[in-house]
Amino acid sequence: MRIRTLVPGLAVVVAAAALTAGTAGAGTAASSEASPGQRAAQAGVQQVVGAAKHGKDEVPAIGRRWAAAWTTADTRDLARLYTKDAVYTDLAVNLVFHGREGVEEWESGSHKLIENLEFEATGGFRGRDGVVVEGVFSGHIVGAPRPFEVPLVTVLRLRGNLIHSSNDYYNRTEILSESGLPADWTPPGS
């Protein structure tokens, strides 16, 4: 595992822009080398978007349930958090799944490909109709020489108390590099 500097609030700022604009760019959401001045400037931006506090305790309940559902053995736990017509998008691998069945299919496939899959929610906030969850995505790709641990941001759009859509943002290349796999690696059978 490489040591990286997490820029406080950077992922939250990116995700806040996604909530207000409806989109966000892919890439490394929270990993960066920044000078103390840059971190201070970014912290100021964080306050502008209304996220003065940042940390595990500020993750909205639906975000905590979403993160916890990824680590259970029952793939229906995650699917139950979504509306029947939900859309789950993983932008790093360019895959989209529809409905609760799609969410369950995505989680099942992910657990078959990645042993010890975990998502630790480290921060987040709630907007008018959405939630941003910032955290650490980790696991061990089956057959890879090493496990990985990378930052991830997920934007959850809500309908009532359920997730209507979610978009995952993380760096696929970083996962492959940390895992000891080539950048052009694809899962067997894909």
Buried (B, 14 or more C-beta within 10 A) or exposed (E): EEEBEBBBBBBBBBBBBBBEEEEBEBBBBBBBEBEEEEBEEBBEBBEEBEBEEBEEEBBBEBBBBBBBBBBEEEBBBBBBBBBEEBBBBBBBBEEEBEBBEBBBBBBBBBBEBBEEBBBBBBBBBBBEEBBBBBBBBBBBBEEBEEBBBBBBBBBBBBEEEBBBBBBBBBBBEBBBBBBEBEEEBEEEEE
